Every structure is written in C-alpha cells, then in structure tokens.
Amino acid sequence: MFTLINRDNCDRKEIFDHYLNQATSFSLTKELDVSHLLPFIRENRFKLYPTFIYLVTKIVNLNHAFKTSFNSEGELGYWDYLDPMYTIFNEKDKLFKGIWTHMTPNFDDFHHAYLADVKKYKEYGGLFPKKPIPQNTVSISMIPWTSFSGFNLNIGNNPNHLLPIITAGKFVVKGNRIVLPVSLQVHHAVCDGYHASIFMEQFNEFVKAPDISLK
C-alpha cells in the first residue's frame, strides 16, 4: 500500500523542497561489528548475503523516512513495506544482474525464497530478469572482493530517486573483531544524518543478537 503525503502540509516541507531542488544526496559508511553474526550464520548453514539483505530490509521497513518516495504517477508518499532488490554475480561472464525477493516476516522463509530466486535467475540474460519489478523495492548490493572505508553511488539522471541504497563490502578481521563495511546512501530531501545514524545503530543491535533479530 502507498500512503500519499501532502507536500504543502508536512513538517518537513521546507527541508524537502530545498534538497529536492538541489538534488542533494549523501552517503555514510561505517565498519560494523559482525563478530556475533558470522558464527551464527555458519552454525545454522545460512549465507551471509541473504542474511545481510534481510536485516537491512527489516531496518528500512521500520522507518517511514526510508520508505518515502514518488510512485509511478509522480505522487509523493510512503510504502507500507519495501522488498529488497539486490545484485547477483555470474561467475561465467563476470556480469551482475538485479533481482528481487519478497520480504517475509520469517527469515527461514526468506532465505529459501532467496536461494530459489538466485538459482532460477542467475543464468538469465538481461540486467533485470525477474519481472515485473515492484515499485516498492530498496536497492542492496555487496562487493565481496574488497573492503572499503567509503562508497558513493551517483544517480545522475533521476534526481527524484528518494529511496536508500545500501552497499556492503568484504568483511575483515581487526584484532578480536570481524567488521563489515556498510555504506548507506540517502536523499537529503527525506533523510538526515539522524536517520542514517539510526540505521547504523539498528544494524549494530540486530547483529549483536542474530538469534532474535532473524525471527
């Protein structure tokens, strides 16, 4: 469901109009401690990428700011929930494609659906083989070959793209911690540093208690 927002009568009107006109986005990258998450994944025979996708989508769906966008009719509003649109890599041709999986309350169900979608579409041609693509999707990707301290993705021809973009890198061992670089890119018309901080803190809390967060 898409709930309309009255731009002329919302608390954020001045901020929204200012940064929408400027087409201002920003990104925040942070190394997040996944020391508790990785052993849990291995013990339960899960995969890191779908686990990351699920946790990120769960956080996004907790906050209206991350679900605010324009619909296909150009109307401003927020979605009841977002499904993850994520990239998968083909080892044969070294190309990637974007597919989506419906978000479910139960992680086991999502994990099974993810594996089924990847198996079905990884050999398909085209950038977006699974169609139709819902409007209510959040973009998520992972660069598992390298770690990074900063990441920025520029959307040059669509200044009205308001939904967040989340990218993770390769996890690395630092002392007695395992850290995963996570970059969150948002449009300043709908999100501030406050919202970006909430995202990072919520992810931190989820990975500290994966046995609870994935239920």
SVG drawing of the C-alpha trace seen along z (x, -y; Angstrom):
<svg xmlns="http://www.w3.org/2000/svg" viewBox="-2 -26 47 52">
<polyline fill="none" stroke="black" stroke-width="0.4" points="0.0,0.0 1.2,-3.5 0.1,-6.4 0.1,-9.8 1.9,-12.7 0.6,-16.3 3.8,-18.2 2.1,-21.6 1.2,-20.4 4.0,-18.3 6.5,-19.1 9.4,-18.6 8.2,-20.8 11.0,-23.4 13.7,-20.8 12.2,-18.5 11.7,-21.3 15.2,-22.7 17.1,-19.4 14.9,-18.1 15.5,-21.2 19.3,-20.8 19.1,-17.0 21.2,-16.5 22.1,-13.0 24.7,-11.8 26.3,-8.6 27.6,-7.4 30.0,-4.4 30.8,-2.6 32.6,0.6 30.1,2.6 31.0,5.4 29.6,8.8 31.6,11.0 28.4,12.5 26.6,12.8 29.1,14.8 29.3,17.8 25.5,17.9 25.3,18.0 27.8,20.8 26.2,22.8 22.8,22.6 24.1,23.1 22.8,19.7 24.6,17.5 25.9,14.0 24.5,12.1 20.8,13.1 21.2,12.6 22.5,9.1 19.8,8.4 17.1,9.5 18.5,7.4 18.9,4.3 15.3,4.6 14.0,5.2 15.6,1.9 14.4,0.0 10.8,1.1 10.9,-0.2 11.3,-3.8 9.0,-5.9 11.9,-8.1 13.5,-5.1 10.2,-4.2 9.3,-7.6 9.4,-8.0 7.5,-9.1 5.3,-6.5 5.0,-5.9 2.3,-8.7 4.7,-11.2 2.9,-11.3 4.8,-11.6 4.1,-9.2 5.5,-6.2 5.2,-2.5 3.7,-0.1 6.8,2.0 9.7,2.5 11.0,5.6 14.8,6.0 16.1,5.5 19.7,6.9 22.5,7.8 23.8,11.3 27.0,12.1 27.6,14.6 31.0,16.3 31.0,17.3 30.6,13.9 31.6,11.7 28.5,9.7 25.8,8.9 22.0,8.6 19.4,7.3 16.6,9.4 14.1,9.0 12.7,11.4 9.5,10.8 10.2,9.8 8.7,12.2 8.4,11.9 10.3,15.2 13.9,15.3 13.9,19.0 11.2,18.4 13.1,15.5 16.3,17.5 14.6,20.3 13.0,17.8 16.3,16.1 18.0,19.3 15.2,20.3 15.3,16.9 19.1,16.9 19.1,20.5 16.3,19.6 17.6,16.3 21.4,16.4 21.7,17.8 19.1,15.5 20.1,12.7 19.4,9.1 20.0,6.7 16.6,7.3 15.5,10.8 12.7,11.2 9.7,9.2 7.5,7.3 9.6,5.3 7.6,3.8 7.8,0.1 8.4,0.7 11.9,2.1 15.1,1.0 18.4,1.4 21.0,3.6 24.3,4.9 27.6,6.4 31.1,6.1 32.6,9.3 36.0,9.0 37.3,5.9 36.8,3.9 36.4,0.1 36.2,-2.9 33.9,-4.9 31.5,-4.2 29.3,-6.6 26.9,-5.8 25.8,-8.7 22.4,-8.7 22.8,-11.4 19.5,-11.2 17.0,-10.6 17.1,-13.4 13.7,-12.2 15.0,-8.8 14.4,-9.1 14.8,-5.5 18.0,-4.5 20.8,-2.4 22.8,-0.1 26.1,1.5 28.4,3.8 32.0,4.8 34.3,7.7 34.4,8.4 37.8,8.2 39.4,9.2 40.6,6.4 42.1,7.5 39.4,9.6 36.6,8.2 35.2,9.0 33.9,5.9 31.8,5.4 31.9,2.1 28.4,0.9 27.5,-2.2 24.1,-3.9 23.2,-6.4 20.1,-8.5 18.4,-11.5 18.7,-14.5 15.1,-15.6 13.8,-12.7 16.7,-11.7 19.2,-13.5 22.2,-12.4 19.8,-11.4 18.1,-8.8 21.5,-7.5 22.7,-7.1 19.5,-5.2 20.1,-2.8 23.7,-2.1 22.8,-1.7 19.8,0.6 22.1,2.8 24.5,2.9 21.8,4.1 20.5,6.7 23.8,8.4 24.6,8.5 21.6,10.8 21.1,12.6 19.1,15.4 16.4,12.9 16.8,10.5 16.2,13.2 13.0,14.4"/>
</svg>
